[in-house]
Amino acid sequence: MSSQVVTPNTEAAILARMLESDERELTPEAARYLLSMKLPTADEDRVDELSEKARAGSLTQAESEELDGYLHVGSLVAVWQSKARRILKHAPVSQQ
């Protein structure tokens, strides 16, 4: 029996595994691109709507799964942006 934690095969989890398996270092240009990423306004509004419904205890199962998707993607992007900041912090001045 394996002691590994099974990661769900959500789109965000699959993408995270795919990117984490790449051993190449991000270029400063790619790091800057990652730092520029943000959720479109319509999606921000949807997250706010779903979060309000969650606080009120009125989310449907489908809405709960949708909100989880947003939260998983948000966490994934936050990790990538953290890595991007570290790369830029240590990049030679000529590459920044």
Secondary structure, 3 states (H helix, E strand, C coil): CCCCCCCCCCHHHHHHHHHHCCCCCCCHHHHHHHHHCCCCHHHHHHHHHHHHHHHHCCCCHHHHHHHHHHHHHHHHHHHHHHHHHHHHHHCCHHHC
